[in-house]
Amino acid sequence: MKRTLVDYYKEFLPLNSNTPQVTLGEGFTPLVKSNNFSKEFGCNIYFKLEGCNPTGSFKDRGMFLALAKAIENNKNKIICASTGNTSASAAAYGARYNLETIVIIPSGKIAVGKLLQAMVYGAKIISIKGNFDQALLAVKNIAESMDIEIVNSINPYRLEGQKTGAFEIVDSLGKSPDLQFMPVGNAGNISSYYKGYKEYKEKKISSEMPVFYGIQAEKSAPLVDGKVIQNPSTIATAIRIGNPASAELAKEAINKSKGEFLKVSDKEIINAQSLLANKEGIFCEPASAASFAGLIKKINSGLDVKNRIIVCILTGNGLKDPGNAEKYLSSKIIKTSPDPKSIQNAIYTGKSTNFFKRIF
Ligand code: F0G
């Protein structure tokens, strides 16, 4: 029985007889067809639920391979800079395979669930007065001299593992989607998907590549603005990055697929996050909702999506960042005594808890 990404995609992964098996059950995430928005927009929208990975984000797809290669190369420590998800993933795999995990995070800008994950898995957590870009620079400076393996997406094995997301999409649709929307922070994941679709095309498993839309947050949009952003800011802390490490590969994905980098405001992100929750039953984190926000923006500005197959990559689970969602709830829990009459009355007259207001 095939159980792991390696079982399925071995021929596409850089493995050899010395590579140990490393897995926490990553991958094989659901590709769920939109129930309400496909109808509303007259197209076929699918959501790739990467929040269903073992630590709640797509990072696990790349982390299993980065760890396998680190162990193969006799490393006993791993390090990463992170806006939260990479650190959660690294810490989980580090714990499981007995590697010390060091994470460098920007102080005060990590969603509470992600920080908690890194803590419970037992990482050494170092918080800096600075942003992700500064944390990554520090990691690059110290990793080599201290003989610690970097498990950020500048580690090529991370991208190799993450490209399995593209394989899964083609395998379940039977072909590539027409369009793919995904959030872009350090620009590793879009580069991985591009690589994955390209390899499937080269092997003639699919005949086309999707058109890529890389979505950034308005005030953290170096690839849209065409310049490094010194002080990026956004509610979507996962993609609060001003100087993406894989910028060149990401640009290639956009140019070769005739796609586009696009920026969305924090308000559009929250709106999209709320629509996904209220209308599709999908609770993803703000950065992930940026992909759907980008799709809405393109549709509103006239992109013809009629009958197209569109995939939005929802990169991380909404439960990682509960505080953020809570801020935008538009009504409160109804309080009542336990007698059936009061409860009945509350059902008749009370308002449902609602997340933000629909703004488009
Ligand atoms: N979505 C989520 C939920 C993320 O955590 C990230 C990146 C991205 C999208 C963007 O992916 O960087 O490959 O372009 N998070 C990294 C981290 C930076 O440290 O967890 P990218």
Residues whose N, C-alpha, C, O or C-beta is under 5 A from the ligand:
A	BS01	F0G	A81 S82 T83 G84 N85 T86 S87 P183 V184 G185 N186 A187 G188 N189 I190 A238 A287 S288 T315 G316
